[in-house]
């Protein structure tokens, strides 16, 4: 059941961080690390990545077959939801850790620092594949203004690197179906989905 927050309640979560969702001891190896831009205020309030009710991340993962059951994170992800993601070899982090109402509030310096921090996270967590959800964030974090979506020619700390569309409801060019198709490609590369 989705929670609701007043604007003032959401504003109180500005600049908060949301912990990465990464494997713990005894969990399967990390196969696919999804990377958001930064937490939104709803995500910070629920401590759940991609939690805003208008976000299409989890519906797209389910439609693609990456997740085997539906997850509704708007009220906050349950431990069972987190365990399901980890059991599938899926992790989630962000380029920039601090929560804002809009990604446009982030500075170029924050993006560059976030890119360096992401490199360290990938070195430590050692996913097979990294999928950055947002071409603008990827370009800003790695100073690659001409980068295009899809599989990137370079790796990221040894992981195969993809740039996929941002699932935010503000990204009007995408649908749940188009996002599912885009997310399936790195999931196949990571061995989560069978080759087409």
Secondary structure, 3 states (H helix, E strand, C coil): CCCCCCHHHHHCCCCCCCCCECCCCCCCCCCEEEEECCCCHHHHHHCCCCCCCCCCHHHHHHHHCCCCCCCCHHHCCCHHHHHHHHHCCEEEEECCCCCCCCHHHCCHHHHHHHHHHHHHHHHHHCCCEEEEECHHHHHHHHCCCCCCCEECCCCECCEEEEEECCCCCCCCCCCHHHHHHHHHHHHHHCCCCCCC
